[in-house]
Amino acid sequence: MRKCEKCGTVMRADLRLKVNGGGYGIVVDVDEKQKTTTIDDVKVAVCPECGHTEMYLEDLTKLK
């Protein structure tokens, strides 16, 4: 459960970010020695009260 940093309301989470004009979404990559590894898809949470929006990663195991 994610809470809004601005107003404390429970956020609607696990949403996807879509880039207008493209259906590819956004992922986080780590580029080490010219070998790119995708860490995770970026997720979005939105506060239904004030509209505050934040991006986050759920699975950080590949980052470590």
Sequence and secondary structure as in RCSB ss.txt:
>XXXX:A:sequence
MRKCEKCGTVMRADLRLKVNGGGYGIVVDVDEKQKTTTIDDVKVAVCPECGHTEMYLEDLTKLK
>XXXX:A:secstr
  B TTT  B EEEEE   TT S   EEEEEETTEEEEEEE EEEE TTT  EEEE S  TTT 
